[in-house]
Amino acid sequence: MNARELALDVFLEMEKNAASPVRLIGDTLEKYDYEDPREKAFFKRLCEQTLEERIAIDWALDQYSKTPVSKMKPLIRALLRLSACQILYMDGVPDSAVCNEAVKLAKKRGFSSLSGFVNGVLRTLSRQKGQIRLPDEHTEPALFLSVRYNMPRWLVELWEEQYGPETARRILSGLSERRPVTIRFQNAWQDGGRQAAEAAEAIRRSGVGMTEHPLWPGAWELGDFEGVAGLPGYREGLFYAQDVSSMLAVAAAGIRPGMRVLDLCSAPGGKAILAAEYAGKDGVVRAGDLSEKRLERLRENASRMGVLNLEIDRWDACVYREEQREWADVMLADVPCSGLGVLGRKKDIRYRLKMEDLTALSVLQHRILSASWRYVKKGGILLYSTCTVNRQENEEIVLRFLQDAPFVLESLEEFLPACLRGQAARSGMLQLLPGEWHTDGFFMARLRRIG
């Protein structure tokens, strides 16, 4: 196993086919499962850290390369990024070894003519890495924040325009912090929480650190570990991995026992499974999605969690279904979005997303609401939510929808923890910023059908 060469293949495939780095890294580790754990750990860290620091790495390389990173040949660009990451961020790797291995790889892959260029750039970077300076914060504030937080400049400018410079910095800071995996125990409020406490203790005994979440009883943030599926109680369906922001959106819908709930864009099923708990044995949750592959994950999760009052179907949320007219007491509309609130977890999104994508997504979101609002009974609730931080996909969509459909905003306060109550929650729309309350960036709006 040549970890550096495998990492190079991952980055080339990402650039060529816009492939998911999580899938590529996972597939590679699975293929080389029998290899030295240290080599696999090095490969994984090298890929993930290069992805995380890519904008800062490009800024540093551009200081010492006559050819800008953006104009380099794909293989040379990927090779220099991976090598610069080792020099700048991985202290356990000697710089000389990094340079030598990069030159060898350049020659091996048919770029002998550029091996001198690779060697020169990396050795200069190694000598002068202590002298690299960020852009000037006062003359180029957006560029400074872009490099400082490894975020595309257009996104920095978008948040500054929408939320102001101070809040934009809070968003960037929150996304730069490592977000732990959060789990919630099934029916944690039953039997005085005894079963949840026993399951939590079993996870602790396996060596995983656990911190109770401040916003949700029965939810816990986990320390370092490898894979939720390997934790005690997972196969038995004692817990579900889900961010608390997503849990709060279900709570804000006010689902009661016996209600009929429709989850429009459900997969992989976290909200639907929690909604089924609230609806109880006398209620029912209909959950659907467009992707059959994602629905299969939903079915697997529902089966593992032992959910019996969940009906799963495939549908296109943009297409009206007459048979569901005024069926739902509550409709959950967690629509496809840009995912700007989870950039801390899914770092590749920032490199694939473009400004025009936000406009296209807002069109899709409005189409979904326009096609589906009639599913809600008169007097029923529509809970709109996204995992993004972008007014175009959030507040603006809700206000536009209210102009066309017989709904009114309704206060979220009674459904939220005390720390989240206030003017925003009373307005019926709430934007959670990344990391601010130990959650992802998330938006929710509670609307009641009238007339």
Residue, then its C-alpha position, 0 to 999 in steps of 0.5 A: m500500500n503506497a498511501r501517497e499514491l492512493a491519495l493522489d488517485v483519490f484526488l484525481e478521481m474527485e477532480k475528474n468525475a466530481a466523485s464523493p471523497v467520503r466514498l472514495i476514501g472509504d472504498t480505498l480503505e476497504k480494499y486495503d483492509y488487511e494493510d498496516p493500520r498506521e499506513k491506512a491512518f496516514f492515508k485517511r488523514l492525508c486525504e481529509q486534511t488536504l481537503e480541509e485545508r485546500i484553499a490555504i494550501d493553494w494560497a501557500l503554493d501560489q506564493y512559490s510557484k510561477t504557475p498558479v495552482s489553478k493552471m497546473k496539470p491535474l496530476i501536478r496540482a493534486l501531487l503538490r496539494l498533498s505534498a504541501c499538506q504534509i509539509l505545512y500540517m503534518d509534523g511527523v513527516p520529514d520535509s525531505a521525504v515529502c519532496n523525494e516521494a513527490v518527485k518519484l511519483a511525478k516520474k512514475r506517472g509520466f511527468s519526468s519533465l515536471s519533476g524539477f518543478v515539483n521539487g523546486v516548489l516544495r523545497t522552497l515551501s519547506r524552507q520558507k513555510g514560516q514566512i507565509r502570510l495571510p492576505d491583508e485583513h484590512t484591505e482584502p477582508a473577504l480574501f483574508l477570511s476565505v484563506r483563514y477559514n478555507m471557504p470560497r470567497w464568494l461564500v464569505e461575501l454571500w454571508e457578509e451580505q446576508y448576515g453582516p460581517e460579525t455573524a459571517r465570522r461566527i458562521l465561518s468559525g462554527l464551520s471550522e470546528r470539528r463537529p462530533v457525532t450525535i446520537r439519540f436513544q430511542n424512546a429515551w423519555q420512557d421508563g424514566g430513561r433507564q434503558a437509555a442510561e444502560a445503553a449509554e453506559a455500554i457505549r462508555r465501557s467500550g471506550v467512547g467518550m460521551t457528553e450529554h447534549p444541552l438541548w435534547p434529553g437522551a441525546w449524546e455527543l460522542g468522542d473519537f471512535e470508528g463507525v457508529a455501526g460498531l457501537p454497542g446497541y446499534r444493531e439492536g436499534l437502541f439509538y440513531a445517529q442524528d444532529v439535534s437540529s434535525m430532532l428540534a425540527v420534528a419537535a417543532a411540528g408538534i406531533r401528538p399520538g394518533m396523528r397522521v404525518l407525511d415526510l416529503c423528502s425523508a431518506p435516510g429517515g431520521k426525522a420520519i423515525l422520530a416522528a413515528e415515535y411521537a405519533g405512537k402506535d395509533g398514528v402513522v407516518r408516510a415517508g417518501d423520497l425520489s431516490e430508490k437507493r436512499l429509500e433502501r437506507l430508510r428501510e434499513n434504518a426503520s427495520r433496525m429501529g423496529v418502527l412499525n407505524l412507518e409507511i415507505d413509498r417512492w415519489d417525486a415531491c414536485v409532482y402532486r398526488e391527489e390521493q394524499r390531498e388533506w391527508a396529513d395532520v403534519m407535513l415535514a418538508d425537509v427539502p433538498c438544499s445547498g447544505l451550507g450548514v453542514l460544510g464542517r462535516k461535508k467539506d467537499i461541498r464548498y468546492r463543488l457548489k456555485m452561486e447559480d446552484l443556490t438559485a436552482l435549489s430555491v426554484l426546486q424548493h418552491r416547486i416542492l412546496s407548491a405541489s405538496w401543500r394541499y396534503v395538509k389538512k385545514g388547521g394542520i401544520l407544515l414544518y419547512s426545514t433545511c440544513t443550510v444558512n442562506r436566506q434565499e433558500n430559507e426566509e425568502i422561500v417561506l415568505r414567497f410561499l405565504q403569498d401563494a398558499p393559505f398558510v400563516l407562520e406560527s410561533l415555535e417557542e413552546f416547542l423549543p428549549a428556553c435558550l432558543r426562545g425569543q423574537a426569532a422563534r416567536s416569528g415562526m422562523l428560526q436560523l441556527l448557526p453552525g456550532e452555536w448550540h452544538t448543532d449544525g447550521f439549520f433553518m426551520a419554519r412552522l406554518r399552519r394551514i388556514g381557511 
